[in-house]
Amino acid sequence: MQNDFDFDVVNRKGEVIKSSQKQDTALNFLYGSFYGRIILKLLTRPFISKVVGSYMNSGRSKKMIKGFIEKQSIDMSQFEEREFNSYNDFFTRKMKDGKRPIDFDENALISPCDAKLSVYKIDDDSIFEIKNSLYSIYDILGGNDKAFEFSEGYCLIFRLAVDDYHRYCYFDTGVKGENITIKGELHTVKPIALNKYNVYKRNCREYTVMQTENFGEAIQIEVGAMMVGKIKNFHGEHKFKRGEEKGMFEFGGSTIVLLLKKDVADIDSDIVENTKKRMETVVKMGEKIGVKADYSETIK
């Protein structure tokens, strides 16, 4: 039986990976107790995130790097070899070329990041469910009526843990508009928080409308989490290519939400089935997670 202390994610091989017991215990205190919620009121204020962000950008934070690598069993051979000036410099480290191969097949829908993925069909009211909580796409987009254009499409939710690669790419080739920032309080994106707060509605987030060559008009939303200093998108209005780096998150776990319209894509069945079983699927940046809908029809 799943609960706030023991929820599962599954990799593409079907192997189950357990969540961090220690981190979940701390989150249960913050979200599940009176004194924890008092502390949470302070922790989730943007100015606190800025203070923490300043420390994480300072040379004093370098002492945290070694312990984090050991605790999270991070394989540093995958990353560019260089000296890090701060913890955030380490946290936003870049992969070596070829370590995250991009599927350039125009029929492939690829993951924009390393994450734990859940996929939901958007109903007529543009409401979808995550861990027993309902979320309005209209709210996520800050009241933009464009949300209703995605009815019966897909909402893909990519949850990045602290040990994930925190840079992300464009999932197709196309053009994008300006980034739209919505201010808010910063809450953790761990599942326990979803039982107490409407996390995605309250968090700081940034979104852009993209016109893609193979999947039509899409919206990508980057969602900040507790203690994240910044969401850093590299471009305003921009012509982009599949696999090109779009941006990065600084310190903390974060989330990317991708909205696709009706009948433009078919998501891989293992991801769909895992979501139905209330499990997340581990995916890597650039890997195939679905196909164009019309391509799917030709191979049936």
Buried (B, 14 or more C-beta within 10 A) or exposed (E): EEEBBEBBBBBBEEEEEEBBEEBBEBBBBBBEEEEBBEEBEEBBEBEBBEEBBEBBBEEEBBEBBEEBBEEEEBEEEEBEEEEBEBBBBBBBBBBEEEBBEBBEBEBBBBBBBBBBBBBBBBEEEBBBBBBEBEBBBBBBBBEBEBBEBBBEBBBBBBBBBBBBBBBBBBBBBBEBBEBBBBEBBBBBBBBBBBBBBBBBBBBBBBBBBBEBEBBBBBBBBBBBBBBBBBBBBEBEEBEBEBBBBBBBBBBBBBBBBBBBBBEBBBBBEBBBEBBEEBBBBBBBBBBBBBBBBEBBEEEE
